[in-house]
Amino acid sequence: MIEFSSKNFYKDQKLWSDQRYFRCNTPRQLTDIWTSARIRFGEGQPPTSAAWGDCKFDYPREKIVSPYPYKTAKEHYEALLAAAKAKGGPTVYTKATTPDWDGYYTRDQRADHGAEWIWGTVNQIPTILSLLTPEYQKRMVQMNYHEAVDNAPQWEASFCYPEGFMRWWAQASQGGNFQLTMTPWNVQFLSGIAANFLRQVLIGKEHVQKVPQWYGETVGFWDGTTLVTWTANVQAWTLSHSMFEFSDKIETVETYKPAYDASGKFVGLDHEVVFYDPEAFVQPLHATYHFIRLATADDPNRRYTYIECLSNLRNTNGRPTQLTNADPRYIDYYGRPWAQNWEKFFEIGWDKPQDALPQDVLDLFK
């Protein structure tokens, strides 16, 4: 396996299409190869031995690429809009008639596996590389190498980086476990586990943002009970975890359709997305999800807990390191860190009043 003994992966480009270069590991297996103890190395030596994955395990490339003929998101969206107009649409709803999809949803991983390639868990790495342009192949192998060989992962949650748009479909981000709120003019998805995803579909609007947004700018329309959306103006970022980057040219066309059980009861949403990124992808990519509604908005116990990403992991010599309170970079988030800074740098030697004892301590002497 050359990757673990190579001193310069850039020079191995002709081998990247060979799954044996990565020892047939999936991207996720590479990103976890140190934490799962699937790598061996001598004291003070670079790793030269790593576990093999299953060389027969892969998800077909033809199931990842878009099945549609459209070259751009604009072309795709306008075709769906024209089809809706041909039927007398788009459908316009009022507060009284907007589809009642409000509630709390989770991914139904048993019913559909059409987006697991985004997780990096079901593919040989060369299959994913075949979807990417040469520059973005290089960037993905760069991540593969430094995560697997150097044990230097740069994960979003570790450093409280933004999640980024495509991570809404990622496994660990929990982006697909969302609170959904419906209005005639705005459909809002709120989710997250390390950082918050806020996605809003602006019904009947057009794109106006001049600056890329972390989760893009999404407009849409109704074709009967199908919600059609177009996202553009996205900030370039990465899927992380030994997967690939995407550019600020990325756009998506998505549909959300109601799903019903045998009795005709609404139970969730069937979701389809096509990713268009002419800079990063050699052709548009495709994914599907099924979401189950776990609870309606009137559930007395359901809440969306807004997340603040708090981390004391810092890059030290290129690797994430957990800081202790002895490190000057450590932040005591729950101990008035602003006051600690003032006292440390500006109040040295000051004569200060003694802090009063807490009331529960004083009560002991009554």
C-alpha positions in Angstrom: 0.0 0.0 0.0 1.9 3.0 -1.3 0.0 5.8 0.5 1.3 4.9 3.9 4.9 4.7 2.7 4.8 7.6 0.2 6.7 10.7 1.2 4.9 12.8 -1.5 1.4 11.7 -2.5 1.3 14.4 -5.3 3.9 12.3 -7.2 1.6 9.2 -7.0 -1.2 10.7 -9.1 -1.1 7.8 -11.6 -1.9 5.4 -8.8 -4.9 7.2 -7.3 -7.3 5.3 -9.5 -6.1 2.0 -8.0 -8.1 1.1 -4.9 -5.1 -0.8 -3.6 -3.3 2.6 -3.2 -5.7 3.2 -0.3 -5.7 -0.5 0.8 -9.3 -0.6 -0.3 -10.4 1.5 2.6 -13.5 3.7 2.3 -13.0 7.4 3.0 -14.6 7.0 6.4 -12.3 4.0 7.2 -9.3 6.2 6.4 -10.5 9.1 8.5 -11.0 6.7 11.5 -7.9 4.6 10.9 -6.1 6.0 14.0 -9.0 6.1 16.4 -10.0 2.6 15.4 -6.4 1.3 15.9 -6.2 0.0 12.4 -2.7 1.4 11.8 0.7 0.3 13.1 4.0 2.2 13.2 7.4 2.0 14.9 8.5 4.4 17.6 9.5 7.7 15.9 8.8 6.2 12.5 6.1 7.0 9.9 3.3 4.4 9.6 4.1 1.6 7.2 1.3 -0.9 8.0 -2.4 -0.3 7.9 -5.5 -2.5 7.8 -7.1 -3.4 4.5 -10.7 -2.7 3.7 -12.9 -5.0 1.5 -11.8 -4.5 -2.1 -15.2 -5.9 -3.3 -17.2 -3.3 -1.3 -18.4 -0.3 -3.4 -21.5 1.6 -4.4 -21.9 2.0 -8.2 -20.9 5.2 -9.8 -23.9 5.2 -12.1 -26.2 5.4 -9.0 -24.3 8.6 -7.8 -24.4 10.6 -11.0 -27.6 12.5 -12.0 -30.1 10.5 -14.0 -31.3 13.8 -15.6 -30.2 15.4 -18.9 -29.7 18.9 -17.4 -26.3 20.5 -17.4 -27.0 23.3 -14.9 -29.3 23.9 -12.0 -30.9 26.8 -13.8 -31.8 24.6 -16.7 -33.2 22.0 -14.4 -35.2 24.4 -12.2 -36.6 26.2 -15.2 -37.7 22.9 -16.8 -39.6 21.9 -13.6 -41.1 25.4 -13.4 -42.3 25.2 -17.0 -43.8 21.8 -16.3 -45.7 23.3 -13.4 -46.9 26.2 -15.5 -48.1 23.8 -18.2 -50.5 22.4 -15.6 -51.7 25.8 -14.5 -49.2 26.4 -11.7 -47.2 27.1 -9.8 -49.5 26.4 -6.9 -50.1 29.3 -4.6 -51.0 28.5 -1.0 -52.4 30.7 1.8 -51.9 30.3 5.5 -55.0 28.2 5.6 -54.1 25.9 2.7 -50.2 25.5 3.0 -49.4 21.8 3.4 -49.3 20.8 7.0 -45.7 19.4 7.2 -44.8 21.2 10.4 -42.9 19.1 12.9 -39.8 17.2 13.8 -38.1 14.8 11.3 -35.4 12.3 11.2 -33.7 10.4 8.4 -35.2 6.9 7.7 -32.0 5.1 7.1 -33.8 1.7 6.7 -36.0 2.9 3.8 -33.4 4.6 1.6 -29.7 4.4 1.1 -29.4 6.8 -1.8 -27.2 9.4 -0.1 -24.8 7.2 1.9 -22.1 7.8 -0.7 -22.0 11.3 0.8 -21.1 9.8 4.1 -17.9 8.2 2.7 -19.0 4.8 4.1 -20.0 2.8 1.1 -17.4 3.6 -1.7 -13.9 2.8 -2.8 -12.0 6.0 -2.9 -11.2 5.8 -6.6 -15.0 5.7 -7.3 -15.5 9.0 -5.5 -12.3 10.5 -7.2 -13.8 9.6 -10.6 -16.6 12.1 -9.9 -14.2 14.9 -9.4 -12.1 17.2 -11.6 -8.3 16.9 -11.4 -7.9 19.8 -8.9 -10.5 18.4 -6.6 -9.1 14.9 -6.9 -5.9 16.3 -5.6 -7.6 18.1 -2.7 -9.4 14.9 -1.7 -6.2 12.8 -1.8 -4.5 15.5 0.2 -7.1 15.1 2.9 -6.9 11.3 2.7 -3.1 11.4 3.2 -2.9 13.9 6.1 -5.8 12.3 8.0 -4.6 8.7 7.5 -0.9 9.0 7.4 -0.1 12.1 9.5 -3.1 11.7 12.0 -3.9 15.3 11.4 -7.7 15.6 10.9 -9.1 19.0 10.4 -12.8 18.3 11.2 -15.4 21.1 11.4 -16.7 20.3 14.8 -13.2 20.0 16.3 -12.5 23.7 15.7 -16.0 25.0 15.6 -15.7 25.7 11.9 -18.9 26.2 9.9 -20.5 23.0 8.8 -20.9 24.1 5.2 -23.7 23.4 2.7 -23.1 19.8 1.6 -22.7 18.7 5.2 -26.5 18.9 5.5 -26.5 15.5 3.8 -23.6 14.1 5.9 -24.0 11.4 8.4 -22.3 12.9 11.5 -23.7 16.4 11.1 -27.3 15.4 11.9 -28.4 18.0 9.3 -31.2 15.7 8.2 -32.8 15.6 11.6 -34.7 18.8 11.5 -37.5 21.0 12.8 -39.7 22.1 9.9 -41.8 25.2 9.9 -44.2 26.0 7.0 -45.6 29.3 5.9 -46.9 30.4 2.5 -43.8 32.5 1.8 -41.0 30.6 3.7 -40.3 26.9 4.4 -37.7 26.7 7.2 -35.4 23.8 8.1 -33.5 24.0 11.5 -31.1 21.3 12.5 -27.6 20.5 13.7 -25.5 18.8 16.4 -22.2 20.7 16.4 -23.3 23.9 14.6 -26.7 25.0 13.4 -28.1 24.5 9.9 -30.6 27.2 9.0 -32.1 26.5 5.5 -35.0 28.7 4.2 -36.9 28.2 1.0 -38.2 31.5 -0.2 -41.4 30.7 -2.1 -41.8 32.6 -5.4 -38.6 34.6 -5.0 -35.4 35.0 -7.1 -31.8 34.9 -6.1 -30.4 38.3 -5.0 -27.4 37.5 -2.7 -24.2 39.0 -3.9 -22.0 37.3 -1.3 -21.8 33.5 -0.9 -23.6 32.2 2.1 -22.6 29.1 4.2 -25.9 27.4 3.3 -26.6 29.3 0.2 -29.7 31.1 -0.9 -32.7 28.9 -1.7 -35.8 29.9 -3.7 -38.7 27.6 -4.7 -42.2 27.0 -5.8 -45.0 24.5 -5.3 -46.1 22.1 -8.0 -49.2 20.8 -6.3 -47.9 19.2 -3.1 -44.3 18.9 -4.4 -41.9 21.6 -3.2 -39.3 22.4 -5.8 -36.2 24.4 -4.7 -33.0 25.9 -6.2 -30.0 26.8 -4.1 -27.2 29.0 -5.3 -24.7 31.5 -3.9 -23.0 28.9 -1.7 -19.7 29.4 0.2 -17.1 26.9 -1.0 -16.2 24.3 1.7 -15.5 20.7 2.4 -17.4 17.5 3.3 -14.4 16.7 5.6 -13.7 13.1 6.9 -11.5 12.1 3.9 -14.2 13.2 1.4 -14.1 16.0 -1.1 -14.3 19.8 -1.3 -16.9 21.7 -3.3 -16.6 25.1 -4.9 -18.6 28.3 -4.7 -20.1 27.3 -8.1 -22.2 24.6 -6.4 -25.9 24.8 -6.9 -28.7 22.3 -6.2 -32.2 21.5 -7.4 -34.3 19.6 -4.8 -37.8 18.2 -4.5 -39.7 17.3 -1.4 -42.8 15.1 -1.8 -45.2 14.0 0.9 -45.1 10.3 1.8 -48.2 8.4 3.1 -48.8 5.1 4.8 -51.2 2.5 3.6 -54.1 4.3 5.3 -53.3 7.6 3.5 -51.8 9.2 6.6 -49.0 11.7 6.1 -45.8 10.1 7.6 -42.9 12.0 6.1 -41.1 13.4 3.1 -39.3 11.9 0.1 -36.4 14.1 -0.9 -34.3 14.2 -4.0 -31.3 16.5 -4.7 -29.1 17.0 -7.8 -25.7 18.7 -7.1 -24.3 20.9 -9.9 -20.7 22.1 -9.5 -18.8 22.5 -12.8 -15.6 23.4 -11.0 -15.5 20.4 -8.7 -17.6 17.7 -10.3 -17.1 16.1 -13.8 -20.9 15.8 -14.0 -23.9 16.5 -11.8 -24.4 14.2 -8.7 -27.6 12.8 -7.2 -28.9 11.7 -3.8 -32.2 10.7 -2.2 -33.4 10.7 1.3 -36.6 9.6 3.1 -37.5 11.6 6.2 -39.9 10.4 8.9 -42.0 12.9 10.9 -41.5 11.9 14.5 -43.7 14.6 16.0 -45.9 17.4 15.1 -45.4 21.0 16.1 -47.9 20.8 19.0 -45.9 18.1 20.8 -45.5 19.5 24.3 -42.0 18.1 24.9 -40.3 18.6 21.6 -37.8 21.5 21.4 -35.0 22.6 19.0 -32.1 23.4 21.2 -30.0 26.1 19.6 -26.3 25.1 19.5 -23.2 27.1 20.4 -20.1 25.3 19.3 -17.6 25.5 22.2 -14.2 24.0 21.6 -10.8 23.9 23.4 -9.3 22.0 20.5 -6.5 24.0 18.8 -4.1 23.2 16.0 -0.7 22.5 17.6 2.0 21.8 15.0 -0.7 21.0 12.5 -2.6 18.5 14.7 -5.7 19.0 16.8 -4.9 19.1 20.5 -7.1 19.3 23.5 -6.1 22.3 25.7 -6.2 22.3 29.5 -6.7 25.4 31.6 -2.9 25.7 32.0 -2.7 26.7 28.4 -3.1 30.5 27.7 -5.3 29.7 24.7 -7.8 27.8 26.9 -11.3 29.4 27.2 -13.4 28.8 30.3 -16.7 29.3 28.5 -18.8 29.0 31.6 -16.5 31.0 33.9 -17.0 34.6 32.7 -14.1 34.4 30.2 -14.4 38.1 29.4 -13.8 39.0 33.1 -10.9 36.5 33.3 -9.2 38.3 30.5 -9.6 41.7 32.1 -8.4 40.5 35.4 -5.4 38.7 33.9 -4.2 41.5 31.7 -5.4 44.8 33.3 -6.1 44.2 37.0 -2.9 42.6 38.2 -2.1 43.9 41.7 -5.4 45.7 42.2 -6.9 45.8 45.7 -10.3 44.1 45.1 -13.2 43.6 47.5 -13.6 40.0 48.7 -16.3 38.0 47.0 -19.3 37.3 49.2 -19.8 33.7 50.2 -22.7 32.0 48.2 -26.0 32.1 50.0 -26.1 28.3 50.3 -22.8 28.4 52.2 -24.1 31.2 54.5 -27.2 29.2 55.2 -25.0 26.5 56.8 -24.2 28.9 59.6 -27.7 29.9 60.5 
